[in-house]
Amino acid sequence: MDAASKSTPRSGRSGASRTGREARLVARPVGLPTVGDFEIIEVAVPDPAPGQVLVRNLFMSLDPGMLMLIAGEAGLPMPRYEVGEVMYGDAIGEVIVSADPSLHEGDLVKHRLGWREYAVAQAGLFRPVDRDGYPTLSTYLGSGLVAYVGLMDAAAGARRPAQRRRQASHHPRLHRARSP
């Protein structure tokens, strides 16, 4: 979702209107999701109340686990996505308006309010991130678990032929066949 287009810009003045887009699940897919299982809608974005901030998302995470949340699988350690609701997930954004002294306009933050152009919530739901902490801001959304599982799968695949050779070399018939 291109967070820069189709929004109504405004300053932090109260009373001016702002709209933003949200990605919502509209149907549980059978198999892999298709474009028809989602919708992008435009919604009014409220001013932050005292203790809240308004954040414009710059990057949103797309994680493998989201497939299970979209499918509505039971027994997951987090709530499934509900049909008609905004899909949650990690995002990196910039504070546009702050009504809390802990965050300031221009601060970069990470949060779990996900697939929306703008997020308005209590300041405590946003964690400041260092603008220069990584080569790109999207690195804050990287999934170490996905990398770990991929590495373990690759290592297991590379290890299997060697294990077979070792097991074969210890097989009693092979040892007898080699003996004079």
N, C-alpha and C positions, 0 to 999 in steps of 0.2 A: 504494500500500500504506500503510495507516494504521499507522505504527510504534508508536503509543501503545496500541493494543488488543491483547489476547491474549498479552501477554508476562507473564512472572512476574517482578515487581520484586524486587530484593534489594539489599543493600548490597554493598560491595566485599569482604565477608568471603569467604574461601576455603571451599569445601565446600557453599555454598548453591547450589541449582540455578536456572538461568535458561534459558528457551526463547525462541526468536525465529523469525520467519517468513522464508522465502526464496522468491524467484520463480525458477522453473526452466523452461527450454525442454524440452518433452516430445516435440515432433514438429516436423520441418521443414515449414513451410506451403507449399502450392501456391498461389501468388498472395499476396494480403495475409493476414497472420496473423489467426487467430480465437482466441477465449478457449480453445478446446480444445487449442491448441498450447502452452499454459502450465499450470503448476500452482503453487500456493502450499502449501508444506509447513512444518511446524513441526519445528525441530531444537534439540538441546541446544546451548547457547552456553558454551564453556569460559571459565574464568578466564584472564586474560592471564598468560603466562609472563614471566620477567624480560626486559626490553627491549621488551615488547609493551604495547599499550593495547586497551581495549574501548571501542568507539564505538557509540552509538545513533544511527542515521541519522534525520535530520529531513526531508531532501529528496533525491530521486533524479532524475537526469536522464533524459529521454526524448528521444533524438536521432534525426534522420532516418537517419543512417548505421546505426542499429541494425537497420533493415529488411534491409540487406545482410548483417549479421552473423547475423541470425535465419535468413535464407535459405541461409546457408552459402556465399555466393559466393566464388569463388577469386580470388586476386590482390589481396586487400585488404591494406593496410599494417598490419593488426592481426588477431589470431586470431579466427576465427568463433566464435559461440556453439556449444558442444557440447551435444547432446541429453542431458538428465539433469543438467546442471550449472547453477549459479547464473549468471545473466547479469551480467556486469561492466559498469561504467560509472561516471560521476562521481556522487558523492554528497557531501552536507554533513551532518555529524553532530557530536555532542557527546561528548567523552571522559567515560565513566562510571567507569571504573577504569583507573588507570595503574600500570604496573610499569616505567616508564622516566622518568628525571628531566627529559627534554626536553618532556614533555607532562603536563598536570595535569588533574585532574577539573574539568569545567566548560569546558575549552578547546573552541573550535569548530574543526573541521578539514574539509578537503576530501580526498577519496581516490577511487580507481577500483575499489573492491571492490563497488560497485554494489547490486544489487537484493536487499537483505537488511535485516532490521530491525536486526541487530547485526553489527558487523565486529570481529574480533579479529585483529591482525597486528602486525608489527614497527613500532615508532613511526616509523621513517623512511619508511614508506609513507603517512603522514598529513602534510598540509601545513596548519599553522595559518592561520586566516582571521580577519580583523578583524570582530568582531560588528557594528561600526558603519560598516564600509567602504562598504556600499550600503544603499539604503532597505529591502531585504528580503534575507534570506540566500540565497534561491533565485536571485538575480541572479548569484551566483558560478557558477551552472551554465549561464548563457547561452552560446549558441554564436555567436560573432562570424562564423564561416564561413557559417552559415545566413543570417544577416542580410546579409552581403556578397553572397552569391549572389542572394538575393531583390532586393537593391538593384540589382545589375547587370542582372538580368532585367527589372526594372521600367524601368530607364534605357534598356535596349535597345529595349523595346517603345515607349517614349515617343519615342525617337530615330528609329525606322523611318519613320513618316509624314513627318517633316521631311526625312529623307534622300531619300525618294522624290520629294518636291517639288523638292529641289535637283537631283536627277538629271534629273527631267523638265524643269526650266527650262534645263538645259544641252543638252537633246536638239536636234540640228541641225534636225529637221523643225519643232519648235516655234518655233525662232528664225525660220525662213523664213516660217512662217505668220503670225508677228507683223509681219514686215517689210512696208511698203507697196509 
